[in-house]
């Protein structure tokens, strides 16, 4: 009897969900027909008629909207992947410092985490862009021999030039996410029982060797899920690139909507793009989980 009730309850929820979706699609279709816009993707082949400040591949205003969106997607991937790497490095270092026996390191890392986490990301991006880069005068630049140059135009490295927009977004996303990653690392380390710390110390292992070879492997099962969530958040937060004028896929979508009025199609493209990206990140972290963590559990 209880099983039948459960089945009927689940069936009822499913029917309600399908009905709501059908109503939304019907209303959307009616409104599109009334405006005479319709629903199609033929406009993707028309010339975009706008320029892009950054494009890793050749691009001109005469290229199609489809190519402009692809360029935007490449720009998004560039800043997301770079930020994932940088935030992971900085977050791990801050997380280790947070659990260090050194009181000064612990105090500095705690202050860093508190300030970054309590400040809105948008405000941090604005700071990096308008103060960190555009705040530099035209005749002011910071040189480190021929290895590094910082100016209001961005960062110049040997064989690589980063625009001020990309650099501000990279630093903003990385610093913001690193504070959360640091807490994930700290929580994972503290989840290991004190007995494990006492065990490696009794064997005469140094703190560094004990941390890397004994504690970290046992902390990984607690670290990976939280790390995955922060990576997904970083990917979604990258859409704030429009605030600093960086030509990511969201900013290009916004321009296309203003030109064509194709809001539904553009947001559908954006939705599918980030859905696929998040699935890639999730599956990659799951692969790491299978390769690293499961053998540790079996041992």
SEGURO-450022 format. One line per 10 residues: number of its first residue (from 1); their letters; for each residue x, z, y of N, C-alpha, C. Coordinates in nm, 3 decimals, padded with zeros to 5 digits, always signed. Layout:
NUM = a = X Z Y X Z Y X Z Y; ...
END
This chain:
1 = xxxxxxxxxx = +00.084 +00.000 -00.121 +00.000 +00.000 +00.000 +00.087 +00.000 +00.126; +00.188 +00.088 +00.125 +00.278 +00.095 +00.240 +00.355 -00.035 +00.257; +00.393 -00.096 +00.143 +00.468 -00.221 +00.150 +00.383 -00.331 +00.212; +00.253 -00.336 +00.175 +00.163 -00.437 +00.232 +00.146 -00.418 +00.382; +00.135 -00.292 +00.425 +00.123 -00.263 +00.568 +00.248 -00.309 +00.643; +00.363 -00.285 +00.583 +00.487 -00.326 +00.646 +00.496 -00.477 +00.661; +00.453 -00.549 +00.555 +00.454 -00.695 +00.558 +00.360 -00.748 +00.665; +00.237 -00.691 +00.669 +00.138 -00.734 +00.769 +00.187 -00.704 +00.912; +00.254 -00.588 +00.927 +00.306 -00.551 +01.059 +00.412 -00.650 +01.105; +00.506 -00.683 +01.017 +00.611 -00.779 +01.050 +00.554 -00.918 +01.077
11 = xxxxxxxxxx = +00.451 -00.957 +00.998 +00.387 -01.086 +01.017 +00.317 -01.092 +01.153; +00.254 -00.980 +01.191 +00.186 -00.974 +01.320 +00.284 -00.988 +01.436; +00.399 -00.920 +01.426 +00.501 -00.931 +01.530 +00.552 -01.074 +01.540; +00.573 -01.138 +01.425 +00.622 -01.276 +01.423 +00.522 -01.371 +01.488; +00.394 -01.353 +01.457 +00.289 -01.439 +01.515 +00.283 -01.421 +01.667; +00.292 -01.295 +01.713 +00.288 -01.267 +01.857 +00.407 -01.334 +01.927; +00.525 -01.323 +01.864 +00.646 -01.382 +01.921 +00.634 -01.534 +01.932; +00.588 -01.598 +01.825 +00.571 -01.744 +01.825 +00.467 -01.786 +01.929; +00.360 -01.708 +01.941 +00.255 -01.739 +02.039 +00.308 -01.734 +02.182; +00.387 -01.631 +02.212 +00.445 -01.618 +02.346 +00.539 -01.735 +02.377
21 = xxxxxxxxxx = +00.622 -01.773 +02.277 +00.713 -01.886 +02.296 +00.634 -02.014 +02.320; +00.526 -02.034 +02.244 +00.444 -02.154 +02.259 +00.379 -02.159 +02.397; +00.332 -02.044 +02.446 +00.271 -02.039 +02.580 +00.373 -02.074 +02.687; +00.494 -02.019 +02.675 +00.599 -02.048 +02.772 +00.635 -02.196 +02.773; +00.651 -02.255 +02.655 +00.684 -02.397 +02.646 +00.573 -02.484 +02.703; +00.448 -02.446 +02.672 +00.333 -02.522 +02.723 +00.326 -02.517 +02.875; +00.344 -02.397 +02.933 +00.341 -02.384 +03.079 +00.455 -02.462 +03.145; +00.573 -02.456 +03.081 +00.687 -02.529 +03.133 +00.662 -02.680 +03.132; +00.607 -02.728 +03.022 +00.578 -02.872 +03.010 +00.476 -02.916 +03.115; +00.371 -02.838 +03.134 +00.267 -02.871 +03.232 +00.325 -02.875 +03.372
31 = xxxxxxxxxx = +00.408 -02.774 +03.407 +00.466 -02.769 +03.541 +00.561 -02.885 +03.566; +00.639 -02.923 +03.464 +00.731 -03.035 +03.479 +00.653 -03.166 +03.498; +00.543 -03.183 +03.426 +00.461 -03.303 +03.441 +00.397 -03.309 +03.579; +00.355 -03.194 +03.631 +00.292 -03.191 +03.763 +00.389 -03.230 +03.873; +00.514 -03.187 +03.859 +00.613 -03.221 +03.960 +00.666 -03.363 +03.945; +00.638 -03.425 +03.831 +00.684 -03.561 +03.807 +00.831 -03.570 +03.766; +00.893 -03.455 +03.740 +01.035 -03.454 +03.703 +01.053 -03.486 +03.555; +00.970 -03.428 +03.472 +00.982 -03.449 +03.328 +01.100 -03.372 +03.271; +01.130 -03.399 +03.146 +01.239 -03.330 +03.077 +01.323 -03.435 +03.004; +01.442 -03.462 +03.054 +01.532 -03.557 +02.989 +01.674 -03.531 +03.035
41 = xxxxxxxxxx = +01.769 -03.597 +02.968 +01.911 -03.581 +03.001 +01.975 -03.714 +03.042; +01.892 -03.810 +03.083 +01.945 -03.940 +03.125 +02.033 -03.928 +03.249; +02.007 -03.828 +03.331 +02.082 -03.809 +03.454 +02.229 -03.776 +03.428; +02.260 -03.732 +03.307 +02.398 -03.697 +03.274 +02.495 -03.814 +03.289; +02.442 -03.936 +03.277 +02.527 -04.055 +03.283 +02.542 -04.109 +03.425; +02.471 -04.050 +03.521 +02.480 -04.096 +03.660 +02.605 -04.038 +03.727; +02.655 -04.103 +03.834 +02.773 -04.052 +03.905 +02.747 -03.915 +03.966; +02.844 -03.827 +03.953 +02.827 -03.691 +04.005 +02.829 -03.688 +04.158; +02.910 -03.773 +04.218 +02.918 -03.785 +04.365 +02.965 -03.658 +04.435; +03.043 -03.576 +04.365 +03.106 -03.462 +04.432 +03.245 -03.443 +04.371
51 = xxxxxxxxxx = +03.334 -03.388 +04.451 +03.472 -03.369 +04.407 +03.491 -03.227 +04.354; +03.598 -03.209 +04.279 +03.633 -03.079 +04.224 +03.774 -03.043 +04.267; +03.792 -02.919 +04.311 +03.924 -02.875 +04.356 +04.022 -02.867 +04.239; +03.970 -02.828 +04.122 +04.056 -02.814 +04.004 +04.000 -02.894 +03.889; +04.087 -02.970 +03.826 +04.044 -03.046 +03.708 +04.165 -03.069 +03.618; +04.167 -03.008 +03.500 +04.281 -03.023 +03.408 +04.295 -03.165 +03.354; +04.188 -03.243 +03.363 +04.189 -03.382 +03.321 +04.151 -03.469 +03.441; +04.186 -03.598 +03.439 +04.151 -03.685 +03.553 +04.002 -03.682 +03.584; +03.970 -03.670 +03.713 +03.829 -03.665 +03.756 +03.819 -03.721 +03.898; +03.709 -03.793 +03.922 +03.678 -03.843 +04.057 +03.527 -03.833 +04.078
61 = xxxxxxxxxx = +03.484 -03.844 +04.203 +03.343 -03.830 +04.236 +03.256 -03.937 +04.171; +03.316 -04.047 +04.132 +03.240 -04.155 +04.068 +03.216 -04.131 +03.919; +03.279 -04.027 +03.864 +03.256 -03.995 +03.723 +03.117 -03.936 +03.703; +03.073 -03.934 +03.579 +02.936 -03.891 +03.548 +02.920 -03.740 +03.556; +02.794 -03.699 +03.563 +02.764 -03.556 +03.559 +02.813 -03.495 +03.429; +02.803 -03.568 +03.319 +02.848 -03.518 +03.189 +02.997 -03.486 +03.193; +03.076 -03.573 +03.253 +03.220 -03.549 +03.262 +03.250 -03.432 +03.355; +03.173 -03.420 +03.463 +03.191 -03.307 +03.554 +03.164 -03.174 +03.483; +03.059 -03.171 +03.400 +03.027 -03.051 +03.324 +03.137 -03.020 +03.223; +03.193 -03.124 +03.161 +03.301 -03.102 +03.065 +03.425 -03.046 +03.135
71 = xxxxxxxxxx = +03.455 -03.098 +03.254 +03.567 -03.045 +03.332 +03.543 -02.898 +03.367; +03.420 -02.867 +03.405 +03.385 -02.728 +03.435 +03.400 -02.639 +03.315; +03.365 -02.692 +03.198 +03.378 -02.614 +03.075 +03.525 -02.590 +03.043; +03.610 -02.692 +03.067 +03.754 -02.676 +03.047 +03.811 -02.571 +03.142; +03.765 -02.573 +03.267 +03.810 -02.473 +03.364 +03.767 -02.333 +03.321; +03.645 -02.321 +03.269 +03.597 -02.191 +03.221 +03.681 -02.140 +03.105; +03.707 -02.229 +03.010 +03.788 -02.189 +02.894 +03.928 -02.147 +02.936; +03.983 -02.219 +03.035 +04.118 -02.186 +03.081 +04.126 -02.045 +03.136; +04.031 -02.008 +03.220 +04.036 -01.875 +03.281 +03.993 -01.767 +03.182; +03.901 -01.799 +03.091 +03.857 -01.700 +02.992 +03.968 -01.666 +02.895
81 = xxxxxxxxxx = +04.033 -01.768 +02.840 +04.141 -01.744 +02.743 +04.257 -01.671 +02.809; +04.295 -01.714 +02.930 +04.405 -01.648 +03.002 +04.371 -01.502 +03.030; +04.247 -01.476 +03.070 +04.206 -01.339 +03.101 +04.199 -01.252 +02.975; +04.157 -01.312 +02.863 +04.154 -01.236 +02.737 +04.293 -01.188 +02.700; +04.391 -01.276 +02.712 +04.529 -01.240 +02.677 +04.583 -01.133 +02.772; +04.569 -01.157 +02.903 +04.624 -01.064 +03.001 +04.555 -00.928 +02.996; +04.422 -00.927 +02.986 +04.349 -00.800 +02.982 +04.382 -00.721 +02.856; +04.406 -00.792 +02.745 +04.442 -00.723 +02.620 +04.578 -00.655 +02.634; +04.674 -00.726 +02.694 +04.807 -00.668 +02.712 +04.803 -00.547 +02.805; +04.740 -00.565 +02.921 +04.734 -00.455 +03.018 +04.651 -00.339 +02.963
91 = xxxxxxxxxx = +04.537 -00.369 +02.902 +04.451 -00.265 +02.848 +04.518 -00.184 +02.738; +04.595 -00.251 +02.653 +04.667 -00.181 +02.547 +04.772 -00.087 +02.604; +04.847 -00.135 +02.704 +04.949 -00.050 +02.767 +04.886 +00.071 +02.835; +04.777 +00.048 +02.907 +04.709 +00.160 +02.974 +04.650 +00.256 +02.871; +04.596 +00.202 +02.761 +04.541 +00.287 +02.656 +04.647 +00.375 +02.593; +04.767 +00.319 +02.569 +04.877 +00.399 +02.514 +04.921 +00.506 +02.614; +04.927 +00.466 +02.742 +04.966 +00.563 +02.845 +04.866 +00.676 +02.856; +04.738 +00.640 +02.834 +04.630 +00.741 +02.844 +04.643 +00.848 +02.735; +04.699 +00.811 +02.620 +04.714 +00.907 +02.510 +04.855 +00.965 +02.502; +04.939 +00.928 +02.599 +05.077 +00.975 +02.599 +05.086 +01.124 +02.630
101 = xxxxxxxxxx = +05.194 +01.185 +02.580 +05.217 +01.326 +02.610 +05.271 +01.346 +02.752; +05.316 +01.237 +02.812 +05.367 +01.242 +02.948 +05.251 +01.263 +03.046; +05.251 +01.376 +03.114 +05.141 +01.412 +03.204 +05.124 +01.314 +03.319; +05.236 +01.266 +03.373 +05.230 +01.173 +03.485 +05.168 +01.040 +03.442; +05.211 +00.988 +03.326 +05.154 +00.864 +03.275 +05.005 +00.880 +03.248; +04.969 +00.994 +03.190 +04.828 +01.019 +03.161 +04.744 +01.025 +03.287; +04.798 +01.088 +03.393 +04.725 +01.100 +03.519 +04.710 +00.964 +03.587; +04.817 +00.884 +03.589 +04.811 +00.752 +03.652 +04.713 +00.660 +03.579; +04.721 +00.660 +03.446 +04.632 +00.573 +03.368 +04.487 +00.617 +03.381; +04.464 +00.748 +03.386 +04.327 +00.798 +03.403 +04.271 +00.758 +03.539
111 = xxxxxxxxxx = +04.355 +00.766 +03.644 +04.312 +00.724 +03.777 +04.283 +00.575 +03.782; +04.368 +00.497 +03.717 +04.349 +00.351 +03.711 +04.214 +00.318 +03.647; +04.187 +00.378 +03.533 +04.063 +00.351 +03.460 +03.942 +00.393 +03.542; +03.950 +00.509 +03.605 +03.836 +00.559 +03.682 +03.804 +00.469 +03.801; +03.907 +00.431 +03.876 +03.886 +00.348 +03.994 +03.830 +00.212 +03.957; +03.890 +00.148 +03.855 +03.849 +00.013 +03.817 +03.707 +00.014 +03.760; +03.675 +00.111 +03.676 +03.543 +00.113 +03.612 +03.432 +00.150 +03.708; +03.465 +00.221 +03.814 +03.361 +00.264 +03.909 +03.344 +00.167 +04.025; +03.416 +00.056 +04.023 +03.407 -00.044 +04.130 +03.345 -00.172 +04.075; +03.244 -00.229 +04.140 +03.180 -00.351 +04.090 +03.281 -00.466 +04.075
121 = xxxxxxxxxx = +03.265 -00.544 +03.971 +03.354 -00.657 +03.945 +03.352 -00.757 +04.061; +03.233 -00.786 +04.114 +03.223 -00.881 +04.223 +03.306 -00.837 +04.342; +03.304 -00.708 +04.372 +03.383 -00.655 +04.483 +03.533 -00.671 +04.456; +03.572 -00.649 +04.332 +03.713 -00.665 +04.296 +03.758 -00.811 +04.308; +03.672 -00.904 +04.266 +03.705 -01.045 +04.279 +03.721 -01.084 +04.426; +03.631 -01.035 +04.508 +03.639 -01.061 +04.652 +03.770 -01.006 +04.709; +03.809 -00.888 +04.664 +03.933 -00.826 +04.713 +04.053 -00.912 +04.676; +04.061 -00.952 +04.550 +04.175 -01.032 +04.507 +04.181 -01.166 +04.581; +04.065 -01.224 +04.607 +04.064 -01.357 +04.668 +04.090 -01.350 +04.819; +04.008 -01.270 +04.889 +04.016 -01.270 +05.035 +04.129 -01.182 +05.090
131 = xxxxxxxxxx = +04.165 -01.077 +05.018 +04.272 -00.989 +05.064 +04.404 -01.021 +04.994; +04.396 -01.033 +04.861 +04.519 -01.055 +04.785 +04.584 -01.189 +04.809; +04.504 -01.295 +04.830 +04.561 -01.429 +04.847 +04.535 -01.487 +04.986; +04.409 -01.504 +05.022 +04.380 -01.564 +05.152 +04.424 -01.474 +05.267; +04.443 -01.346 +05.238 +04.489 -01.253 +05.342 +04.633 -01.278 +05.383; +04.709 -01.349 +05.299 +04.847 -01.383 +05.334 +04.848 -01.494 +05.439; +04.931 -01.480 +05.540 +04.940 -01.582 +05.644 +05.013 -01.705 +05.590; +04.994 -01.816 +05.660 +05.052 -01.943 +05.614 +05.203 -01.937 +05.601; +05.267 -01.859 +05.687 +05.413 -01.854 +05.686 +05.468 -01.738 +05.605; +05.380 -01.672 +05.529 +05.423 -01.558 +05.447 +05.411 -01.594 +05.300
141 = xxxxxxxxxx = +05.518 -01.573 +05.227 +05.516 -01.593 +05.082 +05.617 -01.498 +05.020; +05.596 -01.466 +04.894 +05.683 -01.375 +04.821 +05.759 -01.456 +04.716; +05.891 -01.455 +04.724 +05.975 -01.532 +04.632 +06.052 -01.437 +04.541; +06.068 -01.474 +04.416 +06.161 -01.409 +04.325 +06.249 -01.519 +04.268; +06.359 -01.545 +04.340 +06.450 -01.655 +04.307 +06.369 -01.784 +04.293; +06.387 -01.855 +04.182 +06.311 -01.977 +04.158 +06.210 -01.958 +04.045; +06.181 -01.832 +04.015 +06.093 -01.802 +03.902 +05.948 -01.776 +03.944; +05.929 -01.733 +04.068 +05.796 -01.688 +04.109 +05.780 -01.704 +04.259; +05.662 -01.755 +04.300 +05.630 -01.765 +04.442 +05.483 -01.735 +04.461; +05.453 -01.642 +04.549 +05.316 -01.602 +04.580 +05.285 -01.635 +04.725
151 = xxxxxxxxxx = +05.176 -01.707 +04.749 +05.134 -01.741 +04.885 +04.982 -01.751 +04.889; +04.927 -01.786 +05.006 +04.781 -01.799 +05.015 +04.730 -01.923 +04.943; +04.822 -02.004 +04.890 +04.783 -02.121 +04.811 +04.774 -02.089 +04.662; +04.826 -01.971 +04.626 +04.822 -01.931 +04.485 +04.957 -01.886 +04.436; +04.984 -01.911 +04.309 +05.108 -01.868 +04.245 +05.180 -01.990 +04.189; +05.309 -01.997 +04.214 +05.390 -02.106 +04.161 +05.491 -02.050 +04.063; +05.489 -02.102 +03.941 +05.583 -02.066 +03.836 +05.658 -02.192 +03.795; +05.769 -02.180 +03.725 +05.841 -02.300 +03.680 +05.751 -02.391 +03.596; +05.720 -02.508 +03.650 +05.637 -02.603 +03.577 +05.490 -02.573 +03.575; +05.446 -02.476 +03.655 +05.305 -02.436 +03.654 +05.264 -02.384 +03.792
161 = xxxxxxxxxx = +05.151 -02.435 +03.843 +05.097 -02.388 +03.970 +04.955 -02.339 +03.949; +04.929 -02.216 +03.991 +04.797 -02.156 +03.979 +04.735 -02.145 +04.117; +04.617 -02.201 +04.135 +04.550 -02.196 +04.265 +04.510 -02.053 +04.299; +04.484 -02.028 +04.426 +04.442 -01.894 +04.468 +04.308 -01.856 +04.406; +04.218 -01.954 +04.387 +04.088 -01.927 +04.325 +04.104 -01.885 +04.179; +04.184 -01.962 +04.105 +04.208 -01.929 +03.965 +04.280 -01.796 +03.952; +04.381 -01.774 +04.035 +04.459 -01.651 +04.028 +04.374 -01.528 +04.058; +04.289 -01.538 +04.161 +04.202 -01.425 +04.195 +04.106 -01.394 +04.082; +04.050 -01.499 +04.021 +03.958 -01.479 +03.910 +04.031 -01.422 +03.789; +04.150 -01.473 +03.762 +04.230 -01.424 +03.649 +04.262 -01.277 +03.664
171 = xxxxxxxxxx = +04.313 -01.238 +03.780 +04.349 -01.098 +03.802 +04.225 -01.009 +03.803; +04.119 -01.056 +03.870 +03.998 -00.975 +03.878 +03.937 -00.947 +03.742; +03.918 -01.052 +03.661 +03.862 -01.035 +03.527 +03.953 -00.952 +03.439; +04.084 -00.979 +03.445 +04.179 -00.910 +03.357 +04.188 -00.762 +03.389; +04.203 -00.729 +03.517 +04.216 -00.589 +03.557 +04.088 -00.513 +03.525; +03.972 -00.573 +03.556 +03.844 -00.507 +03.531 +03.826 -00.481 +03.381; +03.847 -00.582 +03.299 +03.826 -00.568 +03.155 +03.931 -00.478 +03.091; +04.054 -00.478 +03.146 +04.160 -00.396 +03.088 +04.127 -00.248 +03.093; +04.054 -00.205 +03.196 +04.016 -00.063 +03.205 +03.924 -00.024 +03.090; +03.834 -00.114 +03.053 +03.743 -00.087 +02.942 +03.815 -00.097 +02.808
181 = xxxxxxxxxx = +03.907 -00.195 +02.797 +03.985 -00.208 +02.674 +04.072 -00.084 +02.654; +04.126 -00.031 +02.762 +04.209 +00.090 +02.753 +04.131 +00.206 +02.694; +04.005 +00.220 +02.734 +03.922 +00.327 +02.679 +03.888 +00.302 +02.532; +03.873 +00.174 +02.495 +03.850 +00.140 +02.354 +03.973 +00.177 +02.271; +04.091 +00.144 +02.322 +04.216 +00.178 +02.253 +04.232 +00.328 +02.242; +04.206 +00.397 +02.351 +04.219 +00.544 +02.351 +04.123 +00.607 +02.251; +03.997 +00.559 +02.252 +03.898 +00.614 +02.159 +03.937 +00.589 +02.014; +03.993 +00.470 +01.986 +04.035 +00.439 +01.850 +04.149 +00.528 +01.804; +04.246 +00.550 +01.895 +04.361 +00.636 +01.860 +04.317 +00.780 +01.836; +04.229 +00.829 +01.922 +04.181 +00.967 +01.908 +04.088 +00.986 +01.788
191 = xxxxxxxxxx = +04.038 +00.875 +01.732 +03.950 +00.886 +01.615 +04.029 +00.919 +01.488; +04.160 +00.898 +01.493 +04.245 +00.931 +01.378 +04.266 +01.082 +01.376; +04.249 +01.144 +01.262 +04.255 +01.290 +01.251 +04.393 +01.342 +01.289; +04.396 +01.463 +01.342 +04.522 +01.524 +01.384 +04.617 +01.543 +01.267; +04.561 +01.552 +01.148 +04.646 +01.571 +01.029 +04.741 +01.455 +01.008; +04.697 +01.332 +01.045 +04.783 +01.215 +01.032 +04.901 +01.221 +01.129; +04.875 +01.273 +01.248 +04.984 +01.290 +01.345 +05.085 +01.393 +01.294; +05.034 +01.503 +01.244 +05.123 +01.608 +01.194 +05.201 +01.562 +01.072; +05.138 +01.473 +00.992 +05.203 +01.424 +00.871 +05.326 +01.340 +00.902; +05.310 +01.243 +00.995 +05.427 +01.158 +01.023 +05.535 +01.234 +01.100
201 = xxxxxxxxxx = +05.494 +01.334 +01.178 +05.595 +01.414 +01.248 +05.674 +01.500 +01.150; +05.604 +01.549 +01.047 +05.673 +01.630 +00.947 +05.772 +01.548 +00.865; +05.750 +01.414 +00.861 +05.842 +01.325 +00.791 +05.961 +01.285 +00.876; +05.962 +01.329 +01.001 +06.073 +01.300 +01.089 +06.062 +01.169 +01.163; +05.944 +01.103 +01.158 +05.925 +00.978 +01.231 +05.911 +01.005 +01.380; +05.962 +00.914 +01.460 +05.948 +00.927 +01.605 +05.803 +00.902 +01.645; +05.768 +00.942 +01.768 +05.632 +00.922 +01.816 +05.596 +00.773 +01.820; +05.692 +00.690 +01.862 +05.666 +00.546 +01.872 +05.641 +00.485 +01.735; +05.727 +00.517 +01.637 +05.709 +00.461 +01.503 +05.582 +00.515 +01.437; +05.556 +00.642 +01.458 +05.435 +00.699 +01.400 +05.309 +00.637 +01.457
211 = xxxxxxxxxx = +05.313 +00.611 +01.588 +05.197 +00.551 +01.654 +05.171 +00.410 +01.602; +05.277 +00.329 +01.592 +05.260 +00.188 +01.556 +05.240 +00.165 +01.406; +05.301 +00.250 +01.322 +05.296 +00.225 +01.178 +05.197 +00.315 +01.103; +05.157 +00.425 +01.164 +05.066 +00.518 +01.097 +04.930 +00.526 +01.167; +04.933 +00.550 +01.296 +04.809 +00.577 +01.370 +04.731 +00.448 +01.400; +04.798 +00.348 +01.459 +04.729 +00.225 +01.499 +04.659 +00.157 +01.381; +04.725 +00.140 +01.265 +04.653 +00.076 +01.153 +04.524 +00.149 +01.115; +04.524 +00.281 +01.124 +04.403 +00.357 +01.092 +04.301 +00.354 +01.205; +04.347 +00.326 +01.326 +04.257 +00.322 +01.441 +04.187 +00.188 +01.456; +04.243 +00.082 +01.394 +04.188 -00.052 +01.412 +04.040 -00.065 +01.376
221 = xxxxxxxxxx = +03.991 -00.002 +01.267 +03.848 -00.014 +01.238 +03.758 +00.036 +01.351; +03.806 +00.131 +01.429 +03.727 +00.181 +01.543 +03.751 +00.098 +01.668; +03.864 +00.028 +01.675 +03.900 -00.048 +01.795 +03.836 -00.186 +01.798; +03.837 -00.257 +01.684 +03.793 -00.397 +01.680 +03.650 -00.418 +01.731; +03.549 -00.340 +01.688 +03.413 -00.363 +01.739 +03.402 -00.349 +01.890; +03.465 -00.246 +01.945 +03.461 -00.228 +02.090 +03.536 -00.337 +02.163; +03.646 -00.383 +02.104 +03.723 -00.490 +02.162 +03.642 -00.620 +02.166; +03.568 -00.645 +02.060 +03.483 -00.764 +02.054 +03.379 -00.763 +02.167; +03.318 -00.649 +02.188 +03.217 -00.637 +02.295 +03.278 -00.664 +02.431; +03.399 -00.615 +02.456 +03.463 -00.636 +02.585 +03.504 -00.782 +02.605
231 = xxxxxxxxxx = +03.544 -00.849 +02.497 +03.577 -00.991 +02.506 +03.452 -01.073 +02.540; +03.340 -01.038 +02.478 +03.215 -01.109 +02.507 +03.172 -01.085 +02.652; +03.189 -00.962 +02.698 +03.154 -00.931 +02.837 +03.241 -01.008 +02.935; +03.370 -01.022 +02.902 +03.460 -01.097 +02.989 +03.417 -01.243 +02.999; +03.380 -01.302 +02.886 +03.337 -01.442 +02.887 +03.214 -01.460 +02.976; +03.120 -01.367 +02.966 +02.999 -01.378 +03.048 +03.026 -01.346 +03.196; +03.117 -01.252 +03.220 +03.151 -01.218 +03.359 +03.223 -01.331 +03.431; +03.280 -01.424 +03.355 +03.353 -01.535 +03.417 +03.262 -01.622 +03.504; +03.131 -01.612 +03.486 +03.039 -01.692 +03.568 +03.039 -01.647 +03.714; +03.101 -01.532 +03.741 +03.115 -01.488 +03.880 +03.222 -01.567 +03.954
241 = xxxxxxxxxx = +03.280 -01.666 +03.886 +03.381 -01.752 +03.948 +03.327 -01.820 +04.073; +03.196 -01.842 +04.077 +03.135 -01.909 +04.193 +03.158 -01.830 +04.321; +03.181 -01.697 +04.309 +03.200 -01.614 +04.427 +03.332 -01.641 +04.497; +03.430 -01.694 +04.422 +03.561 -01.722 +04.482 +03.588 -01.873 +04.489; +03.485 -01.953 +04.463 +03.498 -02.097 +04.478 +03.571 -02.167 +04.366; +03.579 -02.103 +04.249 +03.646 -02.167 +04.135 +03.545 -02.256 +04.063; +03.589 -02.376 +04.026 +03.499 -02.477 +03.968 +03.481 -02.457 +03.817; +03.411 -02.350 +03.780 +03.382 -02.332 +03.637 +03.249 -02.400 +03.605; +03.206 -02.390 +03.482 +03.085 -02.463 +03.440 +02.961 -02.411 +03.513; +02.957 -02.282 +03.545 +02.841 -02.228 +03.615 +02.833 -02.284 +03.758
251 = xxxxxxxxxx = +02.946 -02.287 +03.827 +02.948 -02.339 +03.965 +02.910 -02.486 +03.967; +02.958 -02.563 +03.870 +02.925 -02.705 +03.865 +02.778 -02.724 +03.831; +02.726 -02.642 +03.740 +02.583 -02.645 +03.711 +02.500 -02.620 +03.835; +02.542 -02.525 +03.916 +02.469 -02.491 +04.038 +02.468 -02.610 +04.134; +02.581 -02.679 +04.145 +02.588 -02.797 +04.232 +02.496 -02.908 +04.181; +02.496 -02.929 +04.050 +02.413 -03.034 +03.990 +02.264 -03.003 +04.009; +02.226 -02.877 +03.997 +02.087 -02.838 +04.018 +02.044 -02.870 +04.160; +02.131 -02.841 +04.257 +02.098 -02.869 +04.398 +02.084 -03.019 +04.423; +02.159 -03.101 +04.351 +02.154 -03.245 +04.371 +02.040 -03.312 +04.296; +02.013 -03.267 +04.176 +01.918 -03.337 +04.090 +01.787 -03.263 +04.069
261 = xxxxxxxxxx = +01.787 -03.131 +04.090 +01.666 -03.053 +04.063 +01.645 -03.028 +03.915; +01.744 -03.060 +03.832 +01.730 -03.043 +03.687 +01.771 -02.903 +03.645; +01.697 -02.804 +03.691 +01.733 -02.665 +03.663 +01.718 -02.631 +03.515; +01.608 -02.677 +03.452 +01.584 -02.643 +03.313 +01.694 -02.699 +03.223; +01.725 -02.826 +03.240 +01.827 -02.889 +03.157 +01.964 -02.826 +03.180; +01.996 -02.796 +03.308 +02.127 -02.738 +03.338 +02.142 -02.598 +03.279; +02.039 -02.518 +03.291 +02.047 -02.383 +03.236 +02.047 -02.386 +03.083; +01.983 -02.485 +03.026 +01.988 -02.501 +02.880 +02.130 -02.535 +02.835; +02.196 -02.624 +02.909 +02.335 -02.658 +02.878 +02.424 -02.535 +02.892; +02.402 -02.459 +02.999 +02.481 -02.338 +03.021 +02.458 -02.236 +02.911
271 = xxxxxxxxxx = +02.333 -02.220 +02.871 +02.298 -02.125 +02.766 +02.366 -02.161 +02.634; +02.356 -02.288 +02.597 +02.416 -02.333 +02.471 +02.569 -02.320 +02.475; +02.627 -02.351 +02.591 +02.773 -02.343 +02.605 +02.824 -02.202 +02.581; +02.762 -02.104 +02.646 +02.808 -01.967 +02.630 +02.767 -01.908 +02.496; +02.659 -01.955 +02.440 +02.621 -01.911 +02.306 +02.727 -01.954 +02.205; +02.771 -02.079 +02.213 +02.875 -02.129 +02.123 +03.006 -02.055 +02.145; +03.041 -02.031 +02.272 +03.166 -01.959 +02.301 +03.162 -01.818 +02.245; +03.051 -01.748 +02.264 +03.040 -01.612 +02.213 +03.042 -01.608 +02.061; +02.985 -01.710 +01.997 +02.991 -01.717 +01.851 +03.134 -01.738 +01.803; +03.210 -01.820 +01.877 +03.350 -01.842 +01.842 +03.429 -01.711 +01.853
281 = xxxxxxxxxx = +03.408 -01.638 +01.964 +03.478 -01.510 +01.984 +03.441 -01.411 +01.876; +03.311 -01.401 +01.845 +03.265 -01.306 +01.744 +03.322 -01.339 +01.607; +03.318 -01.466 +01.570 +03.370 -01.506 +01.439 +03.521 -01.489 +01.431; +03.592 -01.513 +01.543 +03.736 -01.494 +01.544 +03.771 -01.347 +01.522; +03.699 -01.259 +01.590 +03.724 -01.115 +01.572 +03.684 -01.069 +01.432; +03.582 -01.130 +01.376 +03.543 -01.097 +01.238 +03.651 -01.142 +01.141; +03.714 -01.256 +01.171 +03.825 -01.304 +01.088 +03.941 -01.206 +01.093; +03.971 -01.156 +01.212 +04.076 -01.055 +01.227 +04.039 -00.930 +01.147; +03.912 -00.895 +01.152 +03.863 -00.779 +01.078 +03.887 -00.795 +00.928; +03.860 -00.916 +00.876 +03.878 -00.940 +00.732 +04.025 -00.945 +00.694
291 = xxxxxxxxx = +04.108 -01.004 +00.781 +04.249 -01.021 +00.749 +04.328 -00.891 +00.760; +04.297 -00.813 +00.864 +04.378 -00.694 +00.893 +04.316 -00.565 +00.841; +04.189 -00.545 +00.873 +04.129 -00.413 +00.848 +04.095 -00.391 +00.702; +04.035 -00.489 +00.635 +03.993 -00.469 +00.496 +04.110 -00.438 +00.403; +04.226 -00.509 +00.415 +04.340 -00.469 +00.332 +04.385 -00.325 +00.357; +04.374 -00.282 +00.485 +04.412 -00.145 +00.519 +04.321 -00.046 +00.448; +04.189 -00.078 +00.445 +04.095 +00.013 +00.378 +04.122 +00.021 +00.228; +04.155 -00.095 +00.168 +04.180 -00.097 +00.024 +04.307 -00.019 -00.011; +04.405 -00.022 +00.081 +04.528 +00.051 +00.055 +04.508 +00.202 +00.072
END
